Every structure is written in structure tokens, then in C-alpha cells.
Amino acid sequence: MNQNRCEGQTSDESALVQRAVRHDAEAFGRLYDMHVDRVYRHIYYRVGNEHDAEDLTQQVFLRAWQAIHRYKKTTSPFVAWLMTISHNLVVDFYRTRKDKTYLEAEVLADGPASSPEHVAETSFEQQRLRKAILQLGGDEQQVVILRFIEGFEFAEIASVMKKKEGNVRVILHRALAKLRDVLEEERKQI
């Protein structure tokens, strides 16, 4: 899995982006390799279904390739542009869906040495957290996922969401308060 953090583009990545903008398929392929895991993980966390996440991830990169000539380097890294595309596709995905079966999808625990009990407990906790996050509003969901799942900095989240950094911090604060309430309410019901 690619462990690139989103602290800005490296000079190598910038060169690849410049080549890709000129429709260099090899350069775009390398950008794909650099970011596909991250985009997939972001989408999977939002849709909770492996098949849908794979399809949407491929759509992100197809749309990125089709629109690469319009990409303009800003203060945000290339991956932020990809995350914007993925967010828009996820929003479109839910507009066309009526059911909520994505909540039933399994999340497998990391680590082959885990005991079956640990795997089951971790899976349960991940599902519980995903369900709680999915009860948040769209902006709140996106901020929580970008901050805690993807490890984006506040400035990067602000760039992806086209909001001010202070607004992102407020959204995150409210989202965490709502998550706490949702999880507490669920705990009372158990």
C-alpha cells in the first residue's frame, strides 16, 4: 500500500503531473500507481462495498485522465484534486441509490497474525464507527474521513472542500461532538 502523505507534491510528482497534462500516458500511469490505494481507501470508507469502491476508483482516474488538461497546480497537491473528483463521484453515487446496504459491508482487520476474536472485534468496531460517521452530514463526513482516515492537514482539507481552514476546524469540532453523541446513544442501547 502506498504510504505517501499529503504534505505537498514532490518534485518528481510535479514533473509527472506536468507530463500527464501533456497527455503522457506513462506519467499518468505512475500517478495512478502513487495514488490509487489512497483514493480507493477514501471511497471504500464512504461506500463500504468493495465492488462499488473499485468501480468508483476507476471512474475517478478515468475522469482525471479526461480532464487532466484542465488541471492547474495550486497550493494543493495533485491528490487533493483526485479527492475532489472522488467526493463528487460518491455524491453522485448516493443520489442514484435508494438502498443503504452499504452499511452491511464487512471491514476486514489488518494483520494476518490476529486471532479470530480480535478480527471479529476489530471488524465490529470499524463497522460501528463507519455507521456513526455515515450519520453525519456530507461536509462533516468528508472532514472526518480526510482528517483521520487519510491524514490530510487542515489546509489540504480546506483546499479539497473549497472552504477556509477555520471553517474546516469548526466542521470537524461539530462532527466529533456528534460522533460522540451517536456512539454514546448506541452504547446505551446495547
C-alpha positions in Angstrom: 0.0 0.0 0.0 1.3 3.5 -0.8 2.1 5.4 2.3 2.6 8.8 0.6 1.4 11.6 3.0 -0.2 14.6 1.6 2.3 17.3 2.5 2.6 18.7 -0.9 3.9 17.4 -4.2 7.4 16.2 -4.5 9.4 17.5 -7.5 9.1 14.0 -9.1 5.3 14.1 -8.7 5.2 17.7 -10.1 7.2 16.5 -13.1 4.8 13.6 -13.6 1.8 15.9 -13.4 3.3 18.3 -15.9 4.0 15.4 -18.3 0.4 14.0 -17.7 -1.1 17.4 -18.5 0.6 17.0 -21.9 -1.2 13.6 -22.2 1.8 11.4 -21.4 0.0 8.2 -20.5 3.1 6.7 -18.8 3.3 9.6 -16.5 -0.4 9.4 -15.7 0.1 5.7 -15.0 2.8 6.4 -12.5 0.5 9.0 -10.8 -2.2 6.3 -10.8 0.2 3.9 -9.0 1.1 6.6 -6.5 -2.5 7.4 -5.5 -4.8 4.5 -6.3 -4.6 3.0 -2.8 -5.4 6.3 -1.2 -8.3 7.1 -3.5 -9.7 3.6 -3.1 -9.5 3.7 0.7 -11.2 7.1 0.8 -14.1 5.8 -1.5 -14.4 2.5 0.3 -14.8 4.2 3.6 -17.6 6.2 2.2 -19.5 3.4 0.3 -18.5 0.4 2.4 -18.6 -2.0 -0.6 -15.5 -3.4 -2.3 -17.1 -3.7 -5.8 -18.6 -0.2 -5.8 -15.4 1.3 -4.4 -13.3 -0.4 -7.2 -15.7 0.9 -9.8 -15.8 4.4 -8.4 -12.0 4.5 -8.1 -11.6 3.6 -11.7 -14.1 6.3 -12.6 -12.0 8.8 -10.6 -8.9 8.1 -12.7 -10.9 8.0 -15.9 -12.3 11.4 -15.2 -8.9 12.7 -14.1 -7.3 11.5 -17.3 -10.1 13.1 -19.4 -9.8 16.4 -17.5 -6.0 16.4 -16.9 -5.6 19.2 -19.4 -7.7 21.4 -17.2 -5.6 20.6 -14.0 -3.9 23.7 -12.6 -1.2 23.4 -10.0 -2.3 25.3 -6.9 -1.2 25.2 -3.4 -2.9 21.8 -3.1 -1.2 18.6 -4.1 -2.4 16.6 -7.1 -4.0 14.1 -4.7 -6.3 16.8 -3.4 -7.7 17.2 -7.0 -8.2 13.5 -7.1 -10.1 13.6 -3.8 -12.3 16.3 -5.1 -13.2 14.1 -8.1 -13.8 11.1 -5.8 -16.0 13.2 -3.5 -18.2 14.3 -6.4 -18.5 10.7 -7.7 -19.5 9.5 -4.3 -22.2 12.2 -4.0 -23.5 11.2 -7.5 -23.4 7.5 -6.4 -25.7 8.1 -3.5 -28.0 10.3 -5.4 -28.7 7.4 -7.7 -29.0 4.8 -4.9 -32.1 4.1 -2.9 -31.0 1.4 -0.6 -28.5 1.6 2.3 -27.0 -1.9 2.0 -23.5 -0.4 2.1 -23.8 -0.3 5.9 -23.8 -4.1 5.9 -20.4 -4.4 4.2 -17.6 -6.1 6.1 -14.3 -4.4 7.0 -11.5 -6.9 7.5 -9.0 -6.3 10.2 -5.4 -5.8 9.2 -2.7 -8.2 10.3 -2.6 -11.9 9.4 -1.5 -12.9 12.9 -4.7 -11.6 14.5 -6.8 -14.1 16.4 -10.3 -14.8 15.2 -11.7 -13.0 18.2 -9.5 -9.9 17.6 -10.5 -9.9 13.9 -14.2 -10.1 14.8 -13.9 -7.4 17.5 -12.0 -5.1 15.2 -14.4 -5.6 12.4 -17.3 -4.8 14.7 -15.7 -1.6 15.9 -14.9 -0.5 12.4 -18.4 -1.1 11.2 -19.8 0.7 14.3 -17.5 3.7 13.6 -18.4 3.7 9.9 -22.1 3.6 10.7 -21.7 6.5 13.1 -19.7 8.6 10.5 -22.3 7.9 7.9 -24.9 9.5 10.2 -23.0 12.8 9.9 -23.8 15.4 7.3 -21.8 15.4 4.0 -19.3 18.0 4.9 -18.8 16.5 8.4 -18.3 13.0 6.9 -15.8 14.3 4.4 -13.8 16.3 7.0 -13.6 13.3 9.4 -12.5 10.9 6.7 -10.0 13.2 5.2 -8.5 14.2 8.6 -8.5 10.8 10.4 -8.6 8.2 7.7 -6.5 9.9 5.1 -4.3 12.0 7.4 -4.8 15.3 5.5 -3.8 18.5 7.1 -6.4 21.2 7.7 -5.1 23.4 4.9 -5.3 20.5 2.5 -8.8 19.6 3.6 -9.8 23.3 3.1 -8.4 23.2 -0.4 -10.2 20.0 -1.3 -13.5 21.3 0.1 -13.0 24.8 -1.1 -13.6 26.2 2.4 -11.5 28.3 4.8 -9.3 26.4 7.2 -11.1 27.9 10.2 -14.4 26.6 8.8 -12.9 23.1 8.4 -11.8 23.2 12.1 -15.4 24.2 13.1 -16.9 21.4 11.0 -14.5 18.9 12.5 -15.3 20.0 16.0 -19.0 19.7 15.4 -18.6 16.4 13.7 -16.6 14.9 16.6 -19.3 16.1 19.1 -22.0 14.5 17.0 -19.9 11.3 16.7 -19.5 11.2 20.4 -23.3 11.6 20.9 -24.1 8.9 18.3 -21.7 6.4 19.8 -22.9 7.1 23.4 -26.5 6.7 22.3 -25.6 3.4 20.6 -23.7 2.2 23.7 -26.8 2.8 25.9 -28.9 0.6 23.5 -26.5 -2.3 23.8 
